[in-house]
Amino acid sequence: MRTRILGLSGSPRTSSNTAILVETALEAAEREGAKVEFIDLSALKILACEHCCECSKTGKCKLDDDLNKVADTMKAADGIIMGSPDHFASVATPLKNLMDRTGRFLHLEGKVAAGIVVGRRSGLDLALSHLLFFLLVKEMIVPGAIYWPIGFALNAGDIRGDTEAMAMATQLGERVTILAAAIIRNPMPWAHEPRPLGQKVRFGDEWK
Ligand SMILES: Cc1cc2nc3c(=O)[nH]c(=O)nc-3n(C[C@H](O)[C@H](O)[C@H](O)COP(=O)(O)O)c2cc1C
């Protein structure tokens, strides 16, 4: 079975620098033998979370947009590479909405993941922290690259000039694929622990 690697671009604009980095990672994943899929959130409608908590009971979001389809694709992937532009030192709204809306019901534990951030100048580390916090609380396994995966660019396409960021995207694509393939052969036990919907933290035998 081929390793399935999903790339998600969280930029609100088309042909974005984020999409270029994520697609670069996916090209590397494909070279490593993965079956890859790319989702550009700028082409989809992902509304903001309304904090109704219905997803905790039903396992899906009640809002009528593209979120549940993206969640299904994430669930089917062995590895997920998430990219975002730095917007005021945080992730951009399309990706933030996706995090907020899937965070409570979508089980991603034991999958491999990487986060990549692109910005003009400042706040990239904070934006990357936001992204990594999500991946870690979703109990995903995050490989490092030779340097932090951030890229510098302003206008769409400029990121191609940041050769270091392009190389890191390639490296992450390779590492996510190699690690995901190893985990398929030797799955993490916590990926199969039964968990009640919407109740994330276990204290002894009790879920809270
Ligand atoms: C709403 C908004 C907020 C931004 N905030 C920052 C910021 O805090 N720091 C920064 O360095 N760049 C910031 N930028 C610039 C973008 O991060 C930069 O243009 C990046 O290349 C966009 O990536 P994209 O092409 O993937 O959308 C901001 C851009 C927008 C539209």
The ligand as an ORCA input file, in Angstrom:
! r2SCAN-3c Opt
* xyz 0 1
  C      -3.637     40.121      6.510
  C      -2.153     39.953      6.312
  C      -1.327     39.988      7.415
  C       0.048     39.818      7.270
  N       0.825     39.833      8.382
  C       2.162     39.644      8.269
  C       2.981     39.620      9.445
  O       2.537     39.745     10.575
  N       4.315     39.436      9.250
  C       4.878     39.281      8.013
  O       6.081     39.109      7.930
  N       4.108     39.254      6.897
  C       2.764     39.435      6.985
  N       1.963     39.435      5.869
  C       2.591     39.169      4.554
  C       2.409     37.734      4.119
  O       2.779     36.829      5.132
  C       3.262     37.446      2.869
  O       2.842     38.287      1.811
  C       3.234     36.013      2.434
  O       4.129     35.821      1.355
  C       1.845     35.596      1.986
  O       1.865     34.218      1.696
  P       0.865     33.574      0.653
  O       1.297     33.998     -0.731
  O       1.045     32.130      0.862
  O      -0.517     34.033      1.006
  C       0.608     39.608      5.976
  C      -0.250     39.587      4.870
  C      -1.603     39.748      5.028
  C      -2.518     39.703      3.823
*
